[in-house]
Amino acid sequence: MYEIVTKETVAPNIIHMKFKAPKIASSAKPGQFVIIRVDEKGERIPMGLAGWDEKEGTVDIVFYVLGTSTAKLSTMCEGDSVANIAGPLGKPSDIENFGRVICACGCFGVGPSLPLVKALKEKGNYVITVVEGRGPDFVFWMDRLGEFSDEVHVVTGCGKTAWANDFIEQEIQSGRKINRIFAHGCPFMMKVSSDASRAAGVDTTVSLTPIMVDGTGMCGACRVEVGGETKFACVDGPEFEGHDINWDGLVLRLRQLIPEEDKSFNIWERDNWHKLMDCRHKKSFNPAKRMSVEEIEHTEANCKLQGV
């Protein structure tokens, strides 16, 4: 059993949890992930590591509450324990002194971007971090990312620089040298970020955590086509060159169980609606306690990135 030692809602429907898992914390590296099972009947959910503390014996994740399994996890409290956590899994990130690097992240992708940004900076890279959110309330951990970044930019879906892919395209077109790009977030965000850098030929690394069962390459559930070859995200990844991924095929695989997921969630919600209400009444998300995002000027009619 793995105890939850910290739980906080960092943005609407986005939760940060810290677990007691000393063996995983002692060997984790940037880019790796864990597979969590909430209870004996629970789905095995792959989640990128958002940090770890070897001394304290803890690991961090950030997740978006979307389906049955994440809803179950979201109703758990500090002091509760999940059935098991397997990890660290996957190949660590390829960390070198590339030069000028863009780390694009959004939603739950902010979590696994944090240890990556830190590792890249420690290698001597000039790190430009761009955080994508649907609005100011969906942007979080700016202070943590800023600690290890040379530049931090926010894009919120409107204005001249609307999304992370727009920022990437503008940086490349500006003539400023970009040696490497890393993207963490939903598949669409990673796809369009890869598209933005394709013409310039800038290597763009994305992190894939599709449906998994065992996490050891035996079940084949996480297979993805990369460069015309079948790869398993759990053992060959989770990081791949974004320009080589068959994104259409990946999206089709991610959508194949939507009817079953909807049915599962409806059944679970019918029996556990009171747990969801308890979470909402606790109001763990308090915007007043959030760090203000000074980079954003946001009004009803205008939203832009400062300095652009």
N, C-alpha and C positions, 0 to 999 in steps of 0.2 A: 504494500500500500504506500502511496506517495502523497504526503500531506501538502495541502495548500497553505503556504505561509503568508502570502500576500495576494489580495485581489483588489483591483481598482478598475473602474470604468474610465478610460482615458478619452473617449469620444463616443458619440451616440452609437450603440451597438458594437463597440470595439472595447475589448477587455484585456487587461494585462494581468497575468497570474505568475506567481513565483512558487515553485514546488521544491520540496526537500528531496533531492536526488543526488547524493554525494558521488556515487560512482560515475554518473553521467557528467557531472560538473568537473570531475578530475581529468576528463579526456576530451571534452568538447572543443571544437574549433569553428571559426567563422564559416558559414555556408552549410553547416550540417543541420539536421533536423531530428525530431523525435516523433514517435507514434504513441498517441495517448488513447487509452480505453477507459471511459468514465466508470463503467460498472461491468458486471459479468456478462450482460447481454449487449453491451455497447459496441458501436462501430469503432474500428481502429482509425484514428484521425492523424494524418501527417501534419506537423506544424514546425515551421522554421524556428530555430533557437534565437531568441531575442537577447540573450545574455546568459551568463553563468558566473558563479562565485565559488571557486574551488575551496577557499577557506571556510565559507559558510555552508558549502555543500548544497547549493541551490541552483536551479535553472529557471529561465524566464521564457514565457511565450506571450504573443499577442495574437488574439483571434477575433474574427468577425462572427457575430451571432447570426446564423443563417438557416441551418437545418436542425434536425432532431438532436444530433450529437452535440453540436455547439450550444444549443439551447439547454440541454441537460447540464453541460459543463458550466454554463453561465449562472445556473441556479445554485451552484455549490458555494460554500462560504469558507473563509479562513478557518483552519482547523479540521475541515473535511478532507477526505483522501480519495483519490481516484484509484481504480483497480490496478492499473499498471502503466508504466511509461517505458518504452523501449528506445534505446539510443546510447550514444549519438550515432545516427545513421547517415549514409551518403558520403560522398567525397567532399573534403574541405575545399573552400574557395582557393583559387590560384592567386596568391598574394605576392606581388612583386612591386618594384619601383617602376611603374609604367610611365609616370610623368604627371600630366593633367588628367584627372579622372572625374567623370560625372557619376554620382550615385543617385539614381532616380527611384523614388519610393512613394507609395500611397497606401492608405487604408492599413490593413494588417501588415503590409510589406515594410512599414516603418520599423517594426520589431526586428526582423532579421537583418535589416540594413545597419542597425546600430553597431553590432560587433564587426561588421564588414568595414564600415567607415573608420572605426578605431584602428583596425589592423592595417588598412591602406595608409592611414596617416603615419602609423608607426614605421612603415616601410619607406617613408619619405615622399609619398605622393602629394601633389597639390589636389585636395579633395573638394569638389564642388557638389554639394548635396541639394537636390531639388525635391521638395515635398509636395505631393499632389493631394488635394482634398476637395470635396464638393462644396465646401464653404469654410469659413474660419473655425467653426466649432468642430470640424473634422480633422483639424491639424493638431498634432500633439508631439511631445518630446522634442520640441525645437531646442530647448536648453541642452539636452543630452547630445543631440546631433551636432549642435554648434560647438560643443566642447572639443570635438575632434575634426571639424570641418574648417577649411579655409574660407569657404563661402556657403551660406545657406539661403536658399530661395524658396518662396512659397507660390504655388499656382493653385487657383481655386475655381477654374472652369469658366472664367469670363475675362474680358480685357484683352490686351494685345498678346499676352502670354497665357493662353487658356489652360493648357495641360502640360504634363511633363514632356510629352513628345514635341510640343511646340517649343518648349525651352531648349530641348536638345537640338532641334532643327536650327533655331536662331543662333545658338552657340557655335554650331558648325559653320553656318553661313557667315558669321562675323569674322571668320579667319583666324580666330584663336584656336590654337592647337589642342585637340582632344585626343588622347592616346587610348583611352578605354572607357567603356560605359558599362555600368551594372544597373539592372532594373529588378526591383522587387515589388510585387503587387498582384492585382488580378490579371488573368490571362490577357484580357483586352489591352490593359495598360502596358503590359510587357510587349505585346505584339506591335502596337503602334509606336512604341519607343524604339523597337528594332527597325521598323519601317523608316523612322525618321533618320536613322544613321546608316541605312543600307547604301544609299548612293555614294556617300563619302567613304564607305568601306571601313568605318570605325568598328572594331570588335565590340560586340554588345552581348554581355553575359546576362542571362535571365535564370531565374530559379523556379523550377516546376515541382509542385507537390500535388499531383493528381490523385485519383482514388488509388489506395493501396490496401493490401491485405496483410502480407507477412513482412514486407519491407526488406526482404533478402534476395529478391530477384527470382523467386521460385513460382509465384502465382501469375505473373505477367499482367496484372491488372493495371499497372502504371506505365505500360509501354507507350512510347511516343516515337514518331518518325523524325529523325534528325539526319539531314544530309542524305536522304534516301534510304537510310538504314534504321532498323528497329532498335531502340534503346530502352532500357528500363530506368525510370527516374530515380528509383530507390538505390540502385547500386552504380549505375553509370553517371548519375547526376547527384544532386538535383539541378546542378548548374549546366547549361548548354549554351552554345552560340545561338543567339536569337535569330540570326539571318538564315540558319539552316533548318529551323523547326517548321514542320507542316502544321501550321496553326489551325487550319480548317479541320484537319483530322483530330487534333487535340480537343478542339471545342466540341466536336461531335461525340467524342468519348466522354467528356465531362458532362454532357447533357443526356446521356443515355438512360440514366436512372432517375431523372427528375420526377416522373409519375410515381415511382415507388417512394421517393423521398417525400413528396407531398403527402402521400397516404400515411407514411410513417409519422410525419410531424403532426398531422391532424389527429391521429389516434393518441399520440403522446400528449399533445396540448389539451385534449379533452379531459385527460385524467390528471394533468399536472398544472392547470391554469393558475391555481393558487400559488404555486412556487414562483411563477413568472410575476404575479402581482406582488408577492413579497419582495422580490428584487427591485421592482419599480418603486415601491414605497420606501425602501431604504435610501434611495437617492444617492447612490455612491458616486454619481457623476455630478459634480458641482462646478459649473462654469466659472463661478466667482473665484474659485481657488486655482483656476488654470492660469498658466503664464500667458500674458497677452502677446499676440503675434503682431509686432510693430511693423513688420514688412508689408502688411496688407492694409490698403485703404479701401474700405468696403462700404458702399452705399447701395441703395435700392437700384440706382441706375448705372453704377460704375464699380468695377472691381479691377484692380491692376497690381502688378508687382512693382514695388518701389524701385526706382532707378531705371526702369525699362521704358 
